[in-house]
């Protein structure tokens, strides 16, 4: 079974493919394929090239750089980016706070932030999760107390991804502790260098420093930096997470990893001298993953096509749930193909993640297990698999 696109859609695909393979620097795409991007420079360079060509924020309103593409065109765009080894644009800017400001922000906030957000002149990070408010995000305890023209923010956030590079944070805070927990939350925007903000890195299971914890000690935030109305932050958070989940399946990325697994399975030999692809069990795993990716791709097209007025479809939880599982399956395949060569791993330098040792094992094999371990996160972030099942239960199946 294969997807069939119209001639105009295939022409659109060719246009994007030409752009991605000729206008995005080759060395940048090679670093993405090798899992060795140079943060933050590569992402800033990519974002500004994409934005200048009008490809950074196609899903935003047209007045702020959007393209008004069809769901099929948006699908092709994401797929061709992945297949050309073009890194994903910073999701905190493109898929999270940008759409939220466009939907809920005042005209002043839109004019102030949206152009800089699209061009990555501001690098945003997400201040949602807390030590006791992860999947149960509505239990967050970070407080914002009104003091004249400012809010005074105190509390802590955790798992703040790439916060070490961030200029600004979009932060959920409790502004009314005396109402139902979902009803007393607001979203505030403020610079990471505001007095009272402290960032501490967290070392992950793969040895890298991708995430951080952030502490707020009497941080003064101007009231004008409130997104929308006070105590409406939960509505904005649900909108943001729905948008995040719609693009979180990463089907093109998993396709790319599957193609790499097939290539390596033909090159790597087993103890009997035959290529690993000759093992019927491995061949069956490859075939099963390919079929599952195709099924998810068809599901994604249906979900995106049914989204109304740019609002996320609750069925996006299906995409998040299955897409994250398939990403993990692909990483496990690559680690299994690497076999014993996956075991030697160099100590990672916080300034240069994804390091490898100077030994005979090929670099891709050494990186396979750290990547596999890192990707345990994908069934947790954006709402854990358990949370996605609850959403599907209530909002999709109506049980």
C-alpha positions as CSV (number, residue, x, y, z in Angstrom):
1,X,0.0,0.0,0.0
2,X,1.4,3.4,-1.0
3,X,0.2,7.0,-0.6
4,X,-0.6,8.6,-3.9
5,X,-0.4,12.4,-4.3
6,X,-1.7,14.6,-7.0
7,X,0.6,16.1,-9.7
8,X,0.4,19.5,-8.0
9,X,1.4,18.0,-4.7
10,X,4.3,16.1,-6.3
11,X,5.4,19.4,-7.8
12,X,5.2,21.0,-4.4
13,X,7.3,18.1,-3.0
14,X,9.9,18.7,-5.7
15,X,10.0,22.4,-4.9
16,X,10.6,21.7,-1.2
17,X,13.2,19.0,-1.9
18,X,15.2,21.3,-4.1
19,X,15.1,24.0,-1.5
20,X,16.1,21.7,1.4
21,X,19.0,20.1,-0.5
22,X,20.4,23.3,-2.1
23,X,19.7,26.1,0.3
24,X,20.3,24.4,3.7
25,X,24.1,24.0,4.1
26,X,25.3,20.5,3.4
27,X,27.6,20.4,6.4
28,X,24.6,21.3,8.7
29,X,22.5,18.5,7.2
30,X,25.4,16.1,7.6
31,X,25.7,17.0,11.3
32,X,22.0,16.4,11.7
33,X,22.3,13.0,10.1
34,X,25.2,12.1,12.3
35,X,23.4,13.3,15.5
36,X,26.1,15.9,16.1
37,X,24.4,19.3,15.6
38,X,26.2,22.4,16.9
39,X,23.9,24.0,19.4
40,X,22.7,26.7,19.3
41,X,24.4,28.0,16.1
42,X,23.1,25.4,13.7
43,X,19.5,25.9,14.8
44,X,19.7,29.7,14.6
45,X,21.3,29.5,11.1
46,X,18.7,27.1,9.9
47,X,15.8,29.1,11.3
48,X,16.9,32.3,9.7
49,X,17.4,30.7,6.3
50,X,14.0,29.1,6.5
51,X,12.3,32.2,7.7
52,X,13.9,34.4,4.9
53,X,12.5,31.9,2.4
54,X,9.0,31.9,4.0
55,X,9.3,28.3,5.2
56,X,9.7,28.7,9.0
57,X,6.1,29.0,10.2
58,X,3.8,27.8,7.4
59,X,1.1,26.7,10.0
60,X,0.9,30.2,11.6
61,X,-1.8,32.8,10.5
62,X,-0.8,34.2,7.1
63,X,-0.5,37.7,8.5
64,X,2.4,36.4,10.6
65,X,4.2,34.4,8.0
66,X,1.9,31.4,7.5
67,X,1.3,29.7,4.2
68,X,-2.3,28.5,4.4
69,X,-1.1,25.1,3.2
70,X,-3.4,22.1,2.9
71,X,-2.9,19.3,5.4
72,X,-1.3,17.3,2.7
73,X,1.2,20.1,1.9
74,X,2.0,20.4,5.6
75,X,2.6,16.6,5.7
76,X,4.9,16.7,2.7
77,X,6.8,19.7,4.2
78,X,7.5,17.8,7.4
79,X,8.4,14.6,5.6
80,X,10.8,16.3,3.1
81,X,12.6,18.1,5.9
82,X,13.3,14.8,7.6
83,X,14.3,12.9,4.5
84,X,16.7,15.7,3.5
85,X,18.3,15.5,7.1
86,X,17.1,19.1,7.8
87,X,16.9,19.5,11.6
88,X,13.6,20.3,13.2
89,X,13.1,24.0,13.9
90,X,13.0,24.9,17.5
91,X,9.6,23.6,18.7
92,X,9.3,26.0,21.6
93,X,9.2,28.9,19.1
94,X,7.5,27.4,16.1
95,X,5.0,24.9,17.5
96,X,4.4,26.1,21.0
97,X,4.6,29.8,22.0
98,X,4.2,31.3,18.5
99,X,0.8,29.7,17.9
100,X,-0.3,30.6,21.4
101,X,0.6,34.3,21.1
102,X,-1.1,34.3,17.6
103,X,-4.2,32.8,19.1
104,X,-4.5,34.4,22.6
105,X,-2.0,37.4,22.7
106,X,-2.9,41.0,22.4
107,X,-2.0,42.9,19.2
108,X,0.9,44.4,21.1
109,X,2.3,41.0,22.1
110,X,1.9,39.7,18.6
111,X,3.8,42.6,17.1
112,X,6.4,42.5,19.8
113,X,7.2,38.8,19.7
114,X,6.0,36.9,16.6
115,X,8.5,38.2,14.1
116,X,11.4,37.6,16.4
117,X,10.0,34.2,17.4
118,X,9.8,33.1,13.8
119,X,13.3,34.3,13.0
120,X,14.8,32.9,16.2
121,X,15.9,36.3,17.3
122,X,14.4,35.1,20.6
123,X,15.2,31.5,21.7
124,X,12.2,30.4,23.9
125,X,12.1,27.7,26.5
126,X,9.1,26.1,28.2
127,X,8.3,26.6,31.9
128,X,5.6,24.0,32.5
129,X,6.7,20.8,34.4
130,X,7.6,20.9,38.1
131,X,9.0,18.3,40.5
132,X,5.4,17.5,41.6
133,X,3.6,18.5,38.5
134,X,4.7,16.5,35.5
135,X,1.9,14.5,33.9
136,X,-0.5,16.2,36.4
137,X,0.5,19.6,35.2
138,X,-2.5,21.3,36.7
139,X,-1.0,20.7,40.1
140,X,1.8,23.2,39.5
141,X,2.8,25.3,42.5
142,X,4.9,28.1,41.0
143,X,3.1,31.3,42.2
144,X,2.7,34.7,40.6
145,X,1.3,37.3,42.9
146,X,0.1,40.7,41.5
147,X,2.0,43.7,42.8
148,X,0.9,46.8,41.1
149,X,2.2,46.7,37.5
150,X,4.2,43.5,38.1
151,X,3.7,39.9,39.1
152,X,6.1,38.4,41.6
153,X,7.0,34.9,40.6
154,X,8.4,32.3,43.0
155,X,8.8,28.5,42.5
156,X,10.6,26.0,40.4
157,X,10.4,24.3,36.9
158,X,12.2,21.2,35.8
159,X,13.0,19.4,32.6
160,X,13.4,22.8,30.9
161,X,14.8,21.6,27.5
162,X,17.7,23.6,26.0
163,X,17.1,26.3,28.6
164,X,20.8,27.0,28.7
165,X,20.4,28.7,25.3
166,X,17.1,30.4,26.0
167,X,16.6,34.2,25.9
168,X,13.0,34.0,27.2
169,X,10.7,31.5,29.0
170,X,6.9,31.0,28.7
171,X,5.9,30.1,32.2
172,X,2.7,28.7,33.7
173,X,2.1,30.2,37.2
174,X,-0.7,29.9,39.7
175,X,-2.3,33.3,40.0
176,X,-5.4,32.2,42.1
177,X,-4.8,29.4,44.7
178,X,-8.4,29.5,45.9
179,X,-10.2,28.0,42.9
180,X,-10.2,24.7,41.0
181,X,-6.6,24.0,40.2
182,X,-7.1,24.3,36.4
183,X,-8.9,27.6,36.8
184,X,-6.2,29.6,38.6
185,X,-3.3,29.4,36.2
186,X,-1.8,32.1,34.0
187,X,0.9,32.2,31.3
188,X,3.7,34.8,31.7
189,X,6.6,35.7,29.4
190,X,9.9,36.9,30.8
191,X,13.6,37.0,30.0
192,X,15.9,34.3,31.4
193,X,18.3,36.9,32.6
194,X,15.7,38.6,34.8
195,X,17.0,39.0,38.4
196,X,15.9,36.0,40.5
197,X,16.0,33.4,37.7
198,X,18.5,30.6,38.3
199,X,19.2,27.8,35.8
200,X,20.9,24.5,36.9
201,X,21.8,21.8,34.4
202,X,20.6,18.2,34.8
203,X,22.7,15.3,33.5
204,X,20.7,12.7,31.7
205,X,21.0,9.0,31.3
206,X,22.9,9.4,28.0
207,X,25.5,11.6,29.8
208,X,24.3,14.8,28.1
209,X,22.9,18.0,29.5
210,X,19.8,18.6,27.4
211,X,17.5,19.7,30.2
212,X,17.6,22.0,33.2
213,X,15.8,22.9,36.4
214,X,14.9,26.6,36.8
215,X,14.3,28.4,40.1
216,X,12.4,31.7,40.5
217,X,13.1,33.9,43.6
218,X,10.9,37.0,43.6
219,X,11.2,37.4,39.9
220,X,9.4,40.6,38.8
221,X,7.4,40.3,35.6
222,X,5.6,43.2,34.0
223,X,1.8,42.7,33.8
224,X,2.0,43.5,30.1
225,X,3.8,40.2,29.6
226,X,0.7,38.2,30.6
227,X,-0.6,36.2,27.6
228,X,-4.4,36.7,27.2
229,X,-6.4,37.0,30.4
230,X,-5.4,36.2,33.9
231,X,-6.3,32.7,35.1
232,X,-6.9,31.5,31.5
233,X,-3.5,29.8,31.3
234,X,-4.9,26.3,31.4
235,X,-6.8,26.9,28.1
236,X,-3.6,28.2,26.5
237,X,-1.6,25.2,27.8
238,X,-4.1,22.7,26.3
239,X,-4.0,24.5,23.0
240,X,-0.2,24.5,23.1
241,X,0.1,20.8,24.0
242,X,-2.4,19.9,21.3
243,X,-0.3,21.7,18.7
244,X,2.8,20.1,20.1
245,X,1.3,16.6,19.8
246,X,0.1,17.1,16.2
247,X,3.7,17.4,15.0
248,X,5.3,15.1,17.6
249,X,4.8,11.8,15.7
250,X,7.9,12.6,13.7
251,X,7.0,10.1,11.0
252,X,9.6,11.4,8.5
253,X,12.3,11.2,11.2
254,X,11.4,7.6,12.0
255,X,11.3,6.8,8.2
256,X,14.9,8.1,8.0
257,X,16.0,6.0,10.9
258,X,14.4,2.9,9.4
259,X,16.1,3.5,6.1
260,X,19.4,3.8,8.0
261,X,18.7,0.5,9.9
262,X,18.1,-1.3,6.6
263,X,21.3,0.1,5.1
264,X,23.3,-1.0,8.2
265,X,21.7,-4.4,8.3
266,X,23.0,-5.1,4.8
267,X,26.5,-3.9,5.8
268,X,27.0,-5.4,9.2
269,X,27.7,-9.1,9.3
270,X,26.9,-11.7,12.0
271,X,29.3,-14.3,13.4
272,X,28.6,-16.7,10.4
273,X,29.7,-14.0,7.9
274,X,26.2,-13.3,6.5
275,X,24.7,-9.8,6.6
276,X,22.3,-9.2,9.4
277,X,19.4,-8.6,7.0
278,X,19.6,-12.4,6.2
279,X,18.3,-13.1,9.8
280,X,14.6,-13.7,9.3
281,X,13.8,-12.3,12.8
282,X,15.6,-9.0,12.1
283,X,14.0,-8.8,8.6
284,X,10.6,-9.3,10.2
285,X,11.3,-6.5,12.7
286,X,12.2,-4.2,9.9
287,X,9.1,-5.1,7.9
288,X,6.8,-4.7,10.9
289,X,8.2,-1.2,11.7
290,X,7.8,-0.1,8.1
291,X,4.1,-1.2,8.1
292,X,3.5,0.5,11.4
293,X,5.0,3.7,10.1
294,X,2.8,3.6,7.0
295,X,-0.3,3.1,9.2
296,X,0.6,6.0,11.4
297,X,1.3,8.2,8.3
298,X,-2.3,7.5,7.1
299,X,-3.7,8.2,10.5
300,X,-1.8,11.5,10.7
301,X,-3.2,12.7,7.4
302,X,-6.7,11.9,8.6
303,X,-6.2,13.7,12.0
304,X,-4.6,16.8,10.5
305,X,-7.3,17.0,7.8
306,X,-10.0,17.0,10.4
307,X,-8.6,19.8,12.5
308,X,-10.8,22.8,12.3
309,X,-9.9,26.5,12.3
310,X,-6.3,25.7,13.1
311,X,-7.4,24.2,16.5
312,X,-5.7,20.9,17.5
313,X,-7.7,17.7,17.2
314,X,-7.8,15.6,20.4
315,X,-7.0,12.6,18.2
316,X,-3.5,14.1,18.0
317,X,-2.9,12.1,21.1
318,X,-3.1,9.0,19.0
319,X,-0.2,10.4,16.9
320,X,1.8,11.3,19.9
321,X,1.2,7.9,21.6
322,X,2.1,5.7,18.6
323,X,4.7,8.0,17.1
324,X,6.8,8.1,20.2
325,X,6.6,4.3,20.5
326,X,7.8,3.9,16.9
327,X,10.7,6.3,17.4
328,X,11.8,4.1,20.3
329,X,11.4,1.0,18.2
330,X,13.7,2.5,15.5
331,X,16.3,3.4,18.1
332,X,16.2,-0.1,19.6
333,X,16.7,-1.6,16.1
334,X,19.8,0.5,15.5
335,X,21.3,-0.4,18.9
336,X,20.7,-4.1,18.2
337,X,22.3,-3.8,14.8
338,X,25.3,-2.2,16.4
339,X,25.6,-5.1,18.8
340,X,28.8,-5.2,20.9
341,X,30.1,-2.1,19.1
342,X,27.4,-0.1,20.9
343,X,29.0,-0.7,24.3
344,X,32.0,1.6,24.4
345,X,30.8,5.1,25.1
346,X,33.0,8.1,25.7
347,X,32.4,10.6,28.6
348,X,30.3,13.4,27.2
349,X,31.4,17.0,27.3
350,X,28.5,19.3,28.4
351,X,29.6,21.8,25.7
352,X,29.9,19.1,23.0
353,X,27.2,16.4,23.5
354,X,27.1,13.2,21.5
355,X,30.8,12.4,21.9
356,X,32.4,9.1,21.0
357,X,35.7,7.3,21.9
358,X,38.8,6.9,19.7
359,X,38.4,3.2,19.2
360,X,37.7,0.7,16.4
361,X,33.9,0.7,17.0
362,X,32.3,2.9,14.4
363,X,30.9,6.2,15.6
364,X,27.3,5.5,14.6
365,X,27.5,2.3,16.7
366,X,28.9,4.0,19.8
367,X,26.2,6.6,19.6
368,X,23.4,4.1,19.2
369,X,22.9,3.2,22.8
370,X,23.2,6.8,24.2
371,X,20.6,7.8,21.6
372,X,18.4,4.8,22.5
373,X,18.6,5.8,26.1
374,X,17.9,9.5,25.4
375,X,14.8,8.5,23.4
376,X,13.1,6.9,26.5
377,X,12.0,10.5,27.0
378,X,9.6,10.6,24.0
379,X,6.9,8.5,25.7
380,X,7.1,11.0,28.6
381,X,7.4,14.6,27.2
382,X,4.4,16.3,25.6
383,X,2.2,14.3,27.9
384,X,3.2,10.7,28.9
385,X,1.7,7.7,27.1
386,X,-0.6,7.2,30.1
387,X,-1.9,10.7,29.8
388,X,-2.5,10.2,26.0
389,X,-4.5,7.1,26.7
390,X,-6.7,9.0,29.1
391,X,-7.3,11.8,26.5
392,X,-8.1,9.2,23.9
393,X,-10.5,7.5,26.3
394,X,-12.4,10.7,27.1
395,X,-12.1,13.0,24.2
396,X,-11.9,10.6,21.3
397,X,-13.8,7.5,22.3
398,X,-16.1,9.3,24.8
399,X,-15.9,6.5,27.4
